[in-house]
Amino acid sequence: MSRVARVVICLGVAAVLATASAQEGYQTAYDSVDVDVIIQDDTLVQSIMKCLVSATDDLCGPENKHVKGLLPEMLATGCAKCTEKQKHSMTKFFGHVARKHTDLYKQFLEKYDPTGELLSKIKTTA
């Protein structure tokens, strides 16, 4: 798979997490995106995480910038507006980051979940 295709897939996952529709939940149009493809590309994972932990949006594309803005709500509510697929993808993505990119994961937790309680609230049945 080409780098361009991977970036497009990444943008799709970002859009899933970023686009709210009414008050019911986040857009499901990209639920078919395979998070496994994203986590296989370390450069892509690092790019996403660097955006999320950055103090500014300079490192972010539009989709990741939007996700970055929604993350506090998503974590605070246990991803209440997320579909099961979105929760599963988010859990899998951050689990991968915790195992393979520990420094970026620590930065993420310091910024969004310093007590370590919020991310664990995102449960899946998948």
N, CA, C and O atoms as a GROMACS GRO file, in nm:
protein
  504
    1MET      N    1   0.085  -0.117   0.000
    1MET     CA    2   0.000   0.000   0.000
    1MET      C    3   0.089   0.123   0.000
    1MET      O    4   0.186   0.129   0.075
    2SER      N    5   0.058   0.219  -0.082
    2SER     CA    6   0.141   0.338  -0.094
    2SER      C    7   0.124   0.430   0.027
    2SER      O    8   0.024   0.420   0.099
    3ARG      N    9   0.219   0.516   0.048
    3ARG     CA   10   0.213   0.614   0.157
    3ARG      C   11   0.092   0.704   0.143
    3ARG      O   12   0.027   0.737   0.243
    4VAL      N   13   0.060   0.743   0.022
    4VAL     CA   14  -0.057   0.828  -0.002
    4VAL      C   15  -0.184   0.756   0.042
    4VAL      O   16  -0.271   0.816   0.105
    5ALA      N   17  -0.195   0.629   0.010
    5ALA     CA   18  -0.313   0.552   0.050
    5ALA      C   19  -0.322   0.543   0.201
    5ALA      O   20  -0.431   0.552   0.257
    6ARG      N   21  -0.210   0.526   0.267
    6ARG     CA   22  -0.210   0.520   0.414
    6ARG      C   23  -0.253   0.652   0.474
    6ARG      O   24  -0.328   0.655   0.571
    7VAL      N   25  -0.207   0.762   0.416
    7VAL     CA   26  -0.246   0.893   0.466
    7VAL      C   27  -0.396   0.913   0.448
    7VAL      O   28  -0.462   0.965   0.538
    8VAL      N   29  -0.449   0.871   0.335
    8VAL     CA   30  -0.593   0.882   0.311
    8VAL      C   31  -0.670   0.800   0.415
    8VAL      O   32  -0.772   0.846   0.466
    9ILE      N   33  -0.622   0.681   0.445
    9ILE     CA   34  -0.686   0.598   0.547
    9ILE      C   35  -0.680   0.666   0.683
    9ILE      O   36  -0.778   0.667   0.757
   10CYS      N   37  -0.565   0.722   0.715
   10CYS     CA   38  -0.549   0.792   0.841
   10CYS      C   39  -0.648   0.907   0.852
   10CYS      O   40  -0.710   0.928   0.955
   11LEU      N   41  -0.660   0.981   0.744
   11LEU     CA   42  -0.754   1.092   0.744
   11LEU      C   43  -0.896   1.043   0.764
   11LEU      O   44  -0.977   1.110   0.828
   12GLY      N   45  -0.925   0.926   0.710
   12GLY     CA   46  -1.057   0.868   0.730
   12GLY      C   47  -1.084   0.836   0.876
   12GLY      O   48  -1.193   0.864   0.927
   13VAL      N   49  -0.985   0.777   0.944
   13VAL     CA   50  -1.001   0.748   1.087
   13VAL      C   51  -1.016   0.878   1.165
   13VAL      O   52  -1.100   0.888   1.255
   14ALA      N   53  -0.937   0.976   1.130
   14ALA     CA   54  -0.948   1.105   1.197
   14ALA      C   55  -1.087   1.164   1.178
   14ALA      O   56  -1.144   1.221   1.271
   15ALA      N   57  -1.140   1.151   1.058
   15ALA     CA   58  -1.273   1.205   1.031
   15ALA      C   59  -1.379   1.132   1.112
   15ALA      O   60  -1.476   1.193   1.158
   16VAL      N   61  -1.362   1.002   1.131
   16VAL     CA   62  -1.456   0.925   1.213
   16VAL      C   63  -1.460   0.982   1.353
   16VAL      O   64  -1.567   1.003   1.410
   17LEU      N   65  -1.344   1.006   1.407
   17LEU     CA   66  -1.337   1.055   1.544
   17LEU      C   67  -1.374   1.202   1.555
   17LEU      O   68  -1.411   1.248   1.663
   18ALA      N   69  -1.366   1.275   1.445
   18ALA     CA   70  -1.379   1.419   1.452
   18ALA      C   71  -1.516   1.475   1.419
   18ALA      O   72  -1.552   1.580   1.470
   19THR      N   73  -1.591   1.409   1.336
   19THR     CA   74  -1.711   1.470   1.282
   19THR      C   75  -1.833   1.435   1.364
   19THR      O   76  -1.876   1.319   1.366
   20ALA      N   77  -1.889   1.531   1.432
   20ALA     CA   78  -2.010   1.509   1.510
   20ALA      C   79  -2.132   1.532   1.424
   20ALA      O   80  -2.134   1.624   1.342
   21SER      N   81  -2.233   1.448   1.443
   21SER     CA   82  -2.358   1.468   1.372
   21SER      C   83  -2.468   1.484   1.476
   21SER      O   84  -2.500   1.391   1.550
   22ALA      N   85  -2.523   1.602   1.481
   22ALA     CA   86  -2.624   1.638   1.579
   22ALA      C   87  -2.569   1.612   1.719
   22ALA      O   88  -2.451   1.634   1.744
   23GLN      N   89  -2.654   1.563   1.809
   23GLN     CA   90  -2.606   1.532   1.943
   23GLN      C   91  -2.605   1.382   1.965
   23GLN      O   92  -2.576   1.335   2.075
   24GLU      N   93  -2.636   1.307   1.863
   24GLU     CA   94  -2.648   1.163   1.876
   24GLU      C   95  -2.514   1.092   1.879
   24GLU      O   96  -2.495   0.999   1.957
   25GLY      N   97  -2.421   1.134   1.796
   25GLY     CA   98  -2.293   1.066   1.791
   25GLY      C   99  -2.203   1.121   1.684
   25GLY      O  100  -2.236   1.218   1.615
   26TYR      N  101  -2.090   1.057   1.670
   26TYR     CA  102  -1.994   1.096   1.569
   26TYR      C  103  -2.025   1.023   1.439
   26TYR      O  104  -2.080   0.914   1.440
   27GLN      N  105  -1.989   1.084   1.330
   27GLN     CA  106  -2.019   1.031   1.197
   27GLN      C  107  -1.969   0.887   1.182
   27GLN      O  108  -1.860   0.854   1.227
   28THR      N  109  -2.051   0.803   1.120
   28THR     CA  110  -2.016   0.662   1.102
   28THR      C  111  -1.968   0.631   0.961
   28THR      O  112  -1.941   0.515   0.930
   29ALA      N  113  -1.957   0.730   0.877
   29ALA     CA  114  -1.922   0.707   0.736
   29ALA      C  115  -1.788   0.634   0.720
   29ALA      O  116  -1.768   0.564   0.620
   30TYR      N  117  -1.698   0.650   0.815
   30TYR     CA  118  -1.566   0.590   0.800
   30TYR      C  119  -1.544   0.474   0.896
   30TYR      O  120  -1.429   0.437   0.922
   31ASP      N  121  -1.651   0.416   0.947
   31ASP     CA  122  -1.636   0.303   1.038
   31ASP      C  123  -1.567   0.183   0.973
   31ASP      O  124  -1.516   0.095   1.043
   32SER      N  125  -1.566   0.180   0.842
   32SER     CA  126  -1.503   0.067   0.773
   32SER      C  127  -1.351   0.081   0.763
   32SER      O  128  -1.284  -0.010   0.715
   33VAL      N  129  -1.296   0.192   0.808
   33VAL     CA  130  -1.151   0.213   0.805
   33VAL      C  131  -1.086   0.112   0.899
   33VAL      O  132  -1.130   0.094   1.013
   34ASP      N  133  -0.981   0.049   0.852
   34ASP     CA  134  -0.911  -0.054   0.928
   34ASP      C  135  -0.797   0.008   1.009
   34ASP      O  136  -0.695   0.046   0.953
   35VAL      N  137  -0.815   0.017   1.139
   35VAL     CA  138  -0.713   0.076   1.225
   35VAL      C  139  -0.584  -0.004   1.220
   35VAL      O  140  -0.476   0.050   1.246
   36ASP      N  141  -0.592  -0.134   1.188
   36ASP     CA  142  -0.472  -0.217   1.178
   36ASP      C  143  -0.377  -0.165   1.071
   36ASP      O  144  -0.255  -0.173   1.086
   37VAL      N  145  -0.431  -0.112   0.964
   37VAL     CA  146  -0.348  -0.056   0.857
   37VAL      C  147  -0.274   0.066   0.908
   37VAL      O  148  -0.157   0.086   0.875
   38ILE      N  149  -0.340   0.146   0.986
   38ILE     CA  150  -0.278   0.269   1.038
   38ILE      C  151  -0.166   0.235   1.136
   38ILE      O  152  -0.057   0.290   1.128
   39ILE      N  153  -0.194   0.144   1.228
   39ILE     CA  154  -0.093   0.117   1.331
   39ILE      C  155   0.028   0.041   1.277
   39ILE      O  156   0.128   0.026   1.347
   40GLN      N  157   0.019  -0.007   1.154
   40GLN     CA  158   0.135  -0.072   1.091
   40GLN      C  159   0.234   0.030   1.036
   40GLN      O  160   0.347  -0.006   1.001
   41ASP      N  161   0.195   0.156   1.028
   41ASP     CA  162   0.282   0.260   0.975
   41ASP      C  163   0.329   0.350   1.090
   41ASP      O  164   0.259   0.443   1.128
   42ASP      N  165   0.446   0.321   1.143
   42ASP     CA  166   0.497   0.396   1.257
   42ASP      C  167   0.510   0.545   1.230
   42ASP      O  168   0.485   0.626   1.319
   43THR      N  169   0.548   0.581   1.110
   43THR     CA  170   0.562   0.722   1.076
   43THR      C  171   0.427   0.791   1.086
   43THR      O  172   0.418   0.903   1.137
   44LEU      N  173   0.325   0.727   1.038
   44LEU     CA  174   0.190   0.782   1.043
   44LEU      C  175   0.140   0.792   1.186
   44LEU      O  176   0.082   0.894   1.224
   45VAL      N  177   0.161   0.691   1.265
   45VAL     CA  178   0.120   0.692   1.406
   45VAL      C  179   0.191   0.806   1.479
   45VAL      O  180   0.128   0.879   1.555
   46GLN      N  181   0.320   0.820   1.456
   46GLN     CA  182   0.395   0.926   1.522
   46GLN      C  183   0.346   1.064   1.478
   46GLN      O  184   0.339   1.156   1.560
   47SER      N  185   0.311   1.078   1.353
   47SER     CA  186   0.259   1.205   1.303
   47SER      C  187   0.128   1.242   1.372
   47SER      O  188   0.108   1.356   1.412
   48ILE      N  189   0.039   1.145   1.384
   48ILE     CA  190  -0.089   1.168   1.451
   48ILE      C  191  -0.065   1.207   1.596
   48ILE      O  192  -0.122   1.305   1.645
   49MET      N  193   0.020   1.132   1.664
   49MET     CA  194   0.044   1.158   1.806
   49MET      C  195   0.116   1.290   1.830
   49MET      O  196   0.087   1.360   1.927
   50LYS      N  197   0.209   1.324   1.743
   50LYS     CA  198   0.279   1.453   1.758
   50LYS      C  199   0.181   1.568   1.745
   50LYS      O  200   0.193   1.669   1.815
   51CYS      N  201   0.085   1.554   1.656
   51CYS     CA  202  -0.020   1.654   1.644
   51CYS      C  203  -0.098   1.664   1.775
   51CYS      O  204  -0.117   1.773   1.828
   52LEU      N  205  -0.142   1.550   1.825
   52LEU     CA  206  -0.227   1.549   1.944
   52LEU      C  207  -0.158   1.606   2.068
   52LEU      O  208  -0.223   1.671   2.150
   53VAL      N  209  -0.029   1.582   2.081
   53VAL     CA  210   0.040   1.628   2.202
   53VAL      C  211   0.100   1.767   2.188
   53VAL      O  212   0.144   1.827   2.286
   54SER      N  213   0.103   1.819   2.067
   54SER     CA  214   0.162   1.950   2.043
   54SER      C  215   0.080   2.060   2.112
   54SER      O  216  -0.042   2.052   2.122
   55ALA      N  217   0.151   2.161   2.159
   55ALA     CA  218   0.084   2.276   2.222
   55ALA      C  219   0.012   2.363   2.119
   55ALA      O  220  -0.078   2.439   2.154
   56THR      N  221   0.052   2.351   1.993
   56THR     CA  222  -0.012   2.427   1.886
   56THR      C  223  -0.068   2.330   1.784
   56THR      O  224  -0.052   2.209   1.796
   57ASP      N  225  -0.134   2.384   1.683
   57ASP     CA  226  -0.188   2.300   1.577
   57ASP      C  227  -0.097   2.298   1.454
   57ASP      O  228  -0.138   2.250   1.348
   58ASP      N  229   0.024   2.350   1.467
   58ASP     CA  230   0.117   2.360   1.354
   58ASP      C  231   0.151   2.224   1.293
   58ASP      O  232   0.180   2.217   1.174
   59LEU      N  233   0.148   2.119   1.370
   59LEU     CA  234   0.185   1.986   1.322
   59LEU      C  235   0.064   1.906   1.272
   59LEU      O  236   0.078   1.789   1.236
   60CYS      N  237  -0.052   1.968   1.271
   60CYS     CA  238  -0.176   1.897   1.243
   60CYS      C  239  -0.235   1.931   1.106
   60CYS      O  240  -0.234   2.046   1.063
   61GLY      N  241  -0.285   1.828   1.039
   61GLY     CA  242  -0.369   1.849   0.923
   61GLY      C  243  -0.508   1.883   0.974
   61GLY      O  244  -0.534   1.873   1.094
   62PRO      N  245  -0.598   1.922   0.886
   62PRO     CA  246  -0.733   1.963   0.929
   62PRO      C  247  -0.809   1.855   1.008
   62PRO      O  248  -0.873   1.887   1.108
   63GLU      N  249  -0.801   1.730   0.965
   63GLU     CA  250  -0.875   1.625   1.035
   63GLU      C  251  -0.818   1.598   1.174
   63GLU      O  252  -0.893   1.585   1.270
   64ASN      N  253  -0.686   1.591   1.183
   64ASN     CA  254  -0.625   1.567   1.313
   64ASN      C  255  -0.645   1.686   1.406
   64ASN      O  256  -0.659   1.668   1.527
   65LYS      N  257  -0.647   1.806   1.352
   65LYS     CA  258  -0.674   1.926   1.431
   65LYS      C  259  -0.814   1.918   1.492
   65LYS      O  260  -0.834   1.952   1.608
   66HIS      N  261  -0.908   1.872   1.413
   66HIS     CA  262  -1.045   1.859   1.461
   66HIS      C  263  -1.055   1.752   1.570
   66HIS      O  264  -1.122   1.772   1.672
   67VAL      N  265  -0.988   1.640   1.549
   67VAL     CA  266  -0.985   1.534   1.650
   67VAL      C  267  -0.925   1.588   1.779
   67VAL      O  268  -0.977   1.562   1.888
   68LYS      N  269  -0.818   1.661   1.766
   68LYS     CA  270  -0.751   1.719   1.882
   68LYS      C  271  -0.847   1.806   1.963
   68LYS      O  272  -0.843   1.808   2.086
   69GLY      N  273  -0.933   1.878   1.893
   69GLY     CA  274  -1.030   1.963   1.961
   69GLY      C  275  -1.139   1.884   2.032
   69GLY      O  276  -1.192   1.929   2.134
   70LEU      N  277  -1.173   1.768   1.979
   70LEU     CA  278  -1.279   1.685   2.038
   70LEU      C  279  -1.230   1.588   2.145
   70LEU      O  280  -1.310   1.539   2.224
   71LEU      N  281  -1.103   1.562   2.149
   71LEU     CA  282  -1.051   1.461   2.243
   71LEU      C  283  -1.090   1.485   2.388
   71LEU      O  284  -1.129   1.390   2.456
   72PRO      N  285  -1.082   1.607   2.439
   72PRO     CA  286  -1.122   1.626   2.579
   72PRO      C  287  -1.266   1.580   2.605
   72PRO      O  288  -1.293   1.514   2.706
   73GLU      N  289  -1.358   1.614   2.515
   73GLU     CA  290  -1.497   1.570   2.531
   73GLU      C  291  -1.508   1.419   2.520
   73GLU      O  292  -1.576   1.355   2.600
   74MET      N  293  -1.440   1.362   2.421
   74MET     CA  294  -1.448   1.219   2.400
   74MET      C  295  -1.398   1.143   2.523
   74MET      O  296  -1.460   1.045   2.565
   75LEU      N  297  -1.289   1.188   2.579
   75LEU     CA  298  -1.233   1.120   2.696
   75LEU      C  299  -1.319   1.144   2.820
   75LEU      O  300  -1.341   1.052   2.899
   76ALA      N  301  -1.367   1.266   2.838
   76ALA     CA  302  -1.447   1.299   2.956
   76ALA      C  303  -1.577   1.221   2.961
   76ALA      O  304  -1.627   1.188   3.069
   77THR      N  305  -1.633   1.191   2.845
   77THR     CA  306  -1.762   1.120   2.840
   77THR      C  307  -1.746   0.970   2.818
   77THR      O  308  -1.845   0.899   2.802
   78GLY      N  309  -1.624   0.921   2.818
   78GLY     CA  310  -1.603   0.779   2.788
   78GLY      C  311  -1.642   0.747   2.646
   78GLY      O  312  -1.682   0.635   2.615
   79CYS      N  313  -1.630   0.847   2.559
   79CYS     CA  314  -1.664   0.835   2.417
   79CYS      C  315  -1.812   0.798   2.400
   79CYS      O  316  -1.848   0.713   2.319
   80ALA      N  317  -1.897   0.864   2.478
   80ALA     CA  318  -2.041   0.834   2.479
   80ALA      C  319  -2.106   0.851   2.342
   80ALA      O  320  -2.202   0.782   2.311
   81LYS      N  321  -2.054   0.940   2.260
   81LYS     CA  322  -2.111   0.963   2.127
   81LYS      C  323  -2.051   0.872   2.021
   81LYS      O  324  -2.091   0.877   1.905
   82CYS      N  325  -1.955   0.790   2.060
   82CYS     CA  326  -1.887   0.702   1.965
   82CYS      C  327  -1.968   0.574   1.942
   82CYS      O  328  -2.039   0.527   2.030
   83THR      N  329  -1.954   0.520   1.821
   83THR     CA  330  -2.007   0.387   1.793
   83THR      C  331  -1.913   0.285   1.856
   83THR      O  332  -1.802   0.320   1.896
   84GLU      N  333  -1.957   0.161   1.866
   84GLU     CA  334  -1.871   0.056   1.918
   84GLU      C  335  -1.745   0.042   1.831
   84GLU      O  336  -1.636   0.020   1.884
   85LYS      N  337  -1.761   0.055   1.702
   85LYS     CA  338  -1.646   0.046   1.609
   85LYS      C  339  -1.546   0.157   1.639
   85LYS      O  340  -1.426   0.133   1.641
   86GLN      N  341  -1.595   0.279   1.662
   86GLN     CA  342  -1.507   0.391   1.691
   86GLN      C  343  -1.435   0.370   1.824
   86GLN      O  344  -1.316   0.399   1.836
   87LYS      N  345  -1.508   0.321   1.924
   87LYS     CA  346  -1.445   0.292   2.054
   87LYS      C  347  -1.336   0.186   2.038
   87LYS      O  348  -1.227   0.197   2.093
   88HIS      N  349  -1.369   0.082   1.962
   88HIS     CA  350  -1.273  -0.025   1.939
   88HIS      C  351  -1.147   0.028   1.870
   88HIS      O  352  -1.035  -0.003   1.909
   89SER      N  353  -1.167   0.110   1.766
   89SER     CA  354  -1.053   0.166   1.692
   89SER      C  355  -0.969   0.256   1.781
   89SER      O  356  -0.846   0.250   1.777
   90MET      N  357  -1.035   0.337   1.861
   90MET     CA  358  -0.964   0.428   1.950
   90MET      C  359  -0.885   0.350   2.054
   90MET      O  360  -0.769   0.380   2.081
   91THR      N  361  -0.948   0.249   2.113
   91THR     CA  362  -0.882   0.166   2.213
   91THR      C  363  -0.762   0.094   2.152
   91THR      O  364  -0.654   0.089   2.212
   92LYS      N  365  -0.780   0.040   2.034
   92LYS     CA  366  -0.672  -0.032   1.968
   92LYS      C  367  -0.557   0.062   1.931
   92LYS      O  368  -0.440   0.029   1.950
   93PHE      N  369  -0.591   0.180   1.878
   93PHE     CA  370  -0.489   0.277   1.840
   93PHE      C  371  -0.406   0.318   1.961
   93PHE      O  372  -0.283   0.311   1.957
   94PHE      N  373  -0.472   0.360   2.069
   94PHE     CA  374  -0.399   0.406   2.186
   94PHE      C  375  -0.329   0.292   2.259
   94PHE      O  376  -0.226   0.313   2.322
   95GLY      N  377  -0.383   0.173   2.251
   95GLY     CA  378  -0.313   0.056   2.306
   95GLY      C  379  -0.182   0.032   2.234
   95GLY      O  380  -0.079   0.004   2.295
   96HIS      N  381  -0.187   0.044   2.101
   96HIS     CA  382  -0.066   0.030   2.019
   96HIS      C  383   0.035   0.138   2.056
   96HIS      O  384   0.154   0.109   2.074
   97VAL      N  385  -0.012   0.260   2.067
   97VAL     CA  386   0.078   0.371   2.100
   97VAL      C  387   0.141   0.348   2.237
   97VAL      O  388   0.260   0.373   2.256
   98ALA      N  389   0.062   0.300   2.334
   98ALA     CA  390   0.114   0.275   2.468
   98ALA      C  391   0.226   0.172   2.467
   98ALA      O  392   0.323   0.183   2.542
   99ARG      N  393   0.213   0.070   2.380
   99ARG     CA  394   0.314  -0.037   2.373
   99ARG      C  395   0.436   0.001   2.289
   99ARG      O  396   0.548  -0.031   2.326
  100LYS      N  397   0.413   0.069   2.178
  100LYS     CA  398   0.521   0.090   2.080
  100LYS      C  399   0.582   0.230   2.082
  100LYS      O  400   0.694   0.249   2.035
  101HIS      N  401   0.511   0.327   2.134
  101HIS     CA  402   0.558   0.467   2.133
  101HIS      C  403   0.537   0.525   2.273
  101HIS      O  404   0.460   0.620   2.291
  102THR      N  405   0.606   0.468   2.370
  102THR     CA  406   0.580   0.501   2.510
  102THR      C  407   0.600   0.649   2.542
  102THR      O  408   0.525   0.705   2.622
  103ASP      N  409   0.700   0.711   2.483
  103ASP     CA  410   0.723   0.853   2.512
  103ASP      C  411   0.607   0.939   2.464
  103ASP      O  412   0.562   1.029   2.535
  104LEU      N  413   0.558   0.912   2.343
  104LEU     CA  414   0.443   0.988   2.292
  104LEU      C  415   0.317   0.958   2.373
  104LEU      O  416   0.235   1.047   2.396
  105TYR      N  417   0.303   0.834   2.417
  105TYR     CA  418   0.186   0.798   2.498
  105TYR      C  419   0.190   0.871   2.633
  105TYR      O  420   0.088   0.920   2.680
  106LYS      N  421   0.307   0.879   2.693
  106LYS     CA  422   0.321   0.952   2.820
  106LYS      C  423   0.287   1.099   2.801
  106LYS      O  424   0.219   1.158   2.885
  107GLN      N  425   0.332   1.158   2.691
  107GLN     CA  426   0.298   1.298   2.662
  107GLN      C  427   0.147   1.314   2.644
  107GLN      O  428   0.088   1.411   2.691
  108PHE      N  429   0.086   1.218   2.575
  108PHE     CA  430  -0.058   1.220   2.554
  108PHE      C  431  -0.131   1.216   2.688
  108PHE      O  432  -0.222   1.296   2.712
  109LEU      N  433  -0.091   1.123   2.775
  109LEU     CA  434  -0.156   1.112   2.906
  109LEU      C  435  -0.138   1.238   2.989
  109LEU      O  436  -0.231   1.284   3.055
  110GLU      N  437  -0.018   1.295   2.986
  110GLU     CA  438   0.007   1.418   3.061
  110GLU      C  439  -0.087   1.530   3.016
  110GLU      O  440  -0.133   1.610   3.098
  111LYS      N  441  -0.114   1.535   2.888
  111LYS     CA  442  -0.197   1.642   2.834
  111LYS      C  443  -0.347   1.616   2.853
  111LYS      O  444  -0.421   1.705   2.894
  112TYR      N  445  -0.391   1.495   2.824
  112TYR     CA  446  -0.534   1.467   2.818
  112TYR      C  447  -0.588   1.384   2.935
  112TYR      O  448  -0.708   1.391   2.965
  113ASP      N  449  -0.503   1.308   3.000
  113ASP     CA  450  -0.551   1.214   3.101
  113ASP      C  451  -0.446   1.195   3.210
  113ASP      O  452  -0.395   1.084   3.229
  114PRO      N  453  -0.413   1.302   3.282
  114PRO     CA  454  -0.304   1.292   3.380
  114PRO      C  455  -0.330   1.194   3.494
  114PRO      O  456  -0.236   1.143   3.554
  115THR      N  457  -0.456   1.166   3.524
  115THR     CA  458  -0.486   1.071   3.632
  115THR      C  459  -0.493   0.927   3.581
  115THR      O  460  -0.496   0.833   3.660
  116GLY      N  461  -0.495   0.910   3.448
  116GLY     CA  462  -0.501   0.777   3.389
  116GLY      C  463  -0.637   0.712   3.397
  116GLY      O  464  -0.649   0.592   3.375
  117GLU      N  465  -0.740   0.790   3.427
  117GLU     CA  466  -0.874   0.734   3.444
  117GLU      C  467  -0.962   0.748   3.320
  117GLU      O  468  -1.050   0.664   3.298
  118LEU      N  469  -0.941   0.851   3.240
  118LEU     CA  470  -1.034   0.880   3.132
  118LEU      C  471  -1.028   0.781   3.017
  118LEU      O  472  -1.131   0.731   2.972
  119LEU      N  473  -0.908   0.752   2.969
  119LEU     CA  474  -0.896   0.661   2.855
  119LEU      C  475  -0.949   0.521   2.888
  119LEU      O  476  -1.002   0.451   2.802
  120SER      N  477  -0.933   0.482   3.014
  120SER     CA  478  -0.981   0.350   3.055
  120SER      C  479  -1.134   0.341   3.056
  120SER      O  480  -1.188   0.231   3.061
  121LYS      N  481  -1.204   0.454   3.053
  121LYS     CA  482  -1.351   0.454   3.051
  121LYS      C  483  -1.408   0.415   2.915
  121LYS      O  484  -1.527   0.386   2.903
  122ILE      N  485  -1.324   0.416   2.814
  122ILE     CA  486  -1.371   0.383   2.680
  122ILE      C  487  -1.369   0.231   2.665
  122ILE      O  488  -1.267   0.171   2.632
  123LYS      N  489  -1.482   0.173   2.689
  123LYS     CA  490  -1.498   0.027   2.684
  123LYS      C  491  -1.562  -0.013   2.552
  123LYS      O  492  -1.643   0.060   2.496
  124THR      N  493  -1.526  -0.130   2.506
  124THR     CA  494  -1.587  -0.182   2.385
  124THR      C  495  -1.646  -0.318   2.412
  124THR      O  496  -1.605  -0.389   2.504
  125THR      N  497  -1.742  -0.354   2.330
  125THR     CA  498  -1.797  -0.488   2.338
  125THR      C  499  -1.751  -0.570   2.218
  125THR      O  500  -1.783  -0.688   2.205
  126ALA      N  501  -1.674  -0.505   2.129
  126ALA     CA  502  -1.627  -0.573   2.009
  126ALA      C  503  -1.510  -0.663   2.040
  126ALA      O  504  -1.457  -0.729   1.950
   0.00000   0.00000   0.00000
